[in-house]
């Protein structure tokens, strides 16, 4: 009993003395995304050291576009430590299997988070992925089919991540703080990828042959996060036992409620299906994910098989674009909020401008890198600079679902992120088929396809996208006229949609 009282006192002191609880949630959400991406992406680099270098690749050195250094790397590579004879197509299937499961649990995850709260919807999803990550070495040694099955199940667990986080942010984050807090949480993607790539590269270089340690490390970190999450975070301000009165009142004023709407009307599927702003957001997400997953999943293979970087260099250079992207995302989040608070831009204009920057920059970067030939410094620089612009995605497309419908934010994120993640199914498998010999020309075609998809989807978003709360956000109480008039003020968003709320300015 004294121990329980001490624990409760410590938690209360932490809650009241350090940070407002919405920032605690934001930090833990950041670590959730970082853990999720570490566990999903560590295989992308590890697989380059798990598989045997195919003997038929000896002919690549005679290719006129081949970069120097391939012969040396093949001679110095310790093939006996590489356990698996998986060709490029098999590797593509293994890498894409995660996303087969990932797209399935998005909508169930969003619905569960809206009805029962996002805390355990998110927490149990990350925990299950962590446990499966610990089992990955065992699955790999049982064969590629077992590996595909484990990656599929990991995807099922992580599919709830973003829908649950969006439902949590809708309950905790005021509209004018969504840029910076949304960027903080969702940009955990970059830090997770940076940590995963750099630590994986170090482990594979200095613990040669001990590739299972990569999965043990990130699996254990995921379990540790879940334990901390259970103690520190709650689904809404009303259920939080240690939130201050000042913060509760602030959230009441800016969000209109401090408790999840348990009497929420049934999801308006029909109206959502006819919503052009929603479909433009989905299409924009597909383009972004196509470019992101091409780099995130397969850049380590390009750096090794085409540019012939060592495993340690590969880990660092594969991480560098995402590290720079994280700094850009943080800056873009603050810039977005600043422009909105000063009323320099409307929400819709801010979302479209930032999304365009996040599309054109990376698209041009990867194309330029493919034409830089074998200049390693130029290639690494162009990938890094191009991907830095993708940081503008987080205060634009990534938070746009919150703009369209705070009430159904979890379901919207499920639809948008789930359909967008289909790109993660297509791109690794497609790259496996398009690059059987891993030549520069084969990869250049991959990057041109990526560029075309990113630009075309961005054009659709510019034409039909919106930053306004949609009429179907509250089908029982809100009229279209009320929603548009309130949103034009760019200060607050109707949550309950009642006339007296609009008149009183609550």
C-alpha positions, 0 to 999 in steps of 0.5 A: 500500500505505501508503495502504491501511494508513492507511485501515485505521488510520483506520477502526480508530481510528474504530471503537474510539475514537468509538462502539460499533459497534452505535451506528455501525450505528444512526446509519448506519441512521438516515441510510439511512432518512432518505435513503430517505424524502427520495428518496421524498417530495421529489416530493410537494411538487415536483409542486405546482410541476411541474404547471400550475394547472388553469384549471377551478379558477377556480370554487373561489373561489365555494365557500362553504367556500373559504379566502381567498387563492386568487385572489391565488395563482392570479394571482401563480403563474408558470404558464409555469415549470410544465411538466406538465399533469397532472390530479389523477388522473394525479398520484395515479397517479404518487405511488402508483406508488412503492408498487406496486414497494415492496410487491414486494421486501419479502419477497425483501429479507427473505429475502436479508438473512437468508441473505446479510446485510443490508449489501448488501441495504440498500446496493444498494437505496438506491443504485439508488433514488438513481440513479433519483432522478437520472433523475427529471427526464428521465423527467418530460419524457418523459411521465407514463408514464415518470414512473410507471415510474421511481417504480415502479422506485424502489419496487423498490429501497427495498422492501428497506430495512426488511426488511434493517434489521430483519435487521441490528438483530436481529444487533446490538441487544440486547432492552433497547436496541431501544426507543431504537436502533429508534426512532433508526433508524426515526425517520429517516423523520421527519428525511428527510421534514423535510429533504425538505420544507424543502429542497424548499420553499427550492429551489423558492422561490429557484430558481424553475423549477429543480425538477430540482435537487430530485432531483439534490440528494437523488440525490447524497446517496443515493450519498454515503451508500452509499459511507460505508455500504460502509466503516463497517458490516457484516452481523453482529458476527462479520464486523466487523473492528474491533469491540472485544472488550468489545462482542463479548462483550456482544453474545454475552451479550445476544443469544446469538450474534455471527454470522448463523445461516447454517444457519437452518431454512426459513421456517415459512410455514405457522405464520406464516400461522396466527399471530394476533399476526403478523396483528394486527401486519400489520393495525396496520401497515396502519392506521398506514401509511394515516394516515402516507401520507395526511399524508406524500404529500398534506399539501403538496397540501392546504396549497397547494390548500385553505389557500393557503400559499405554496411556502416556507410549504408546505415548512416546515409540511409538514415541521413535524409530522414534526420534532415526531414525531421528537422524540416518537419519540426520547423514546418510545424511551427511555421504553419501554426505561426502563419495560421495564428497571424492569419497570413494564410487560410487553413486550406491554403496552408495545407495545399502550399505545404503539401506541394513543397513536400511533393515537388522537392523529394520528386526532383531530389530522387530524379537528380540523384539517379542522374548523378551517376556514381558520384557518391557525395552528390548522390547522398546530398541530393537524396538528403536535400530532396527528402528534407522537403518531405518534412512539410508533409506533416503540418499539411496532409498528415493533419488534414484529417483533423481539419475535415472531421474532428469527431471521426478523426480516427476513422478518417486517418484509417481510410487515408493512411490505410489506402495510402499504405497500399503503396507500401504493398506495391513499391517493394514488390514492383522494385523487386521486378523492375531491378532484377540485376540492380543496375543504375538504369533499372533504378532510374526507371523506379525513380521516374515512376515515383516522381510521376506518381507524386506529382500527379497525386499532388495536382489532384489534392491542389484542385479538390483539397480543403482545410475546412470542417466538413458538414458530415462531421456532426450529421445530427446537429451541424448544418453546412452554413454553421460549419463554414461560418465558424471555420472562416474565423480560423480560430476554433472548430465546432465540435458539437455543432450546436447553435448556442456554442457558436453564439457564445464562442465556446 
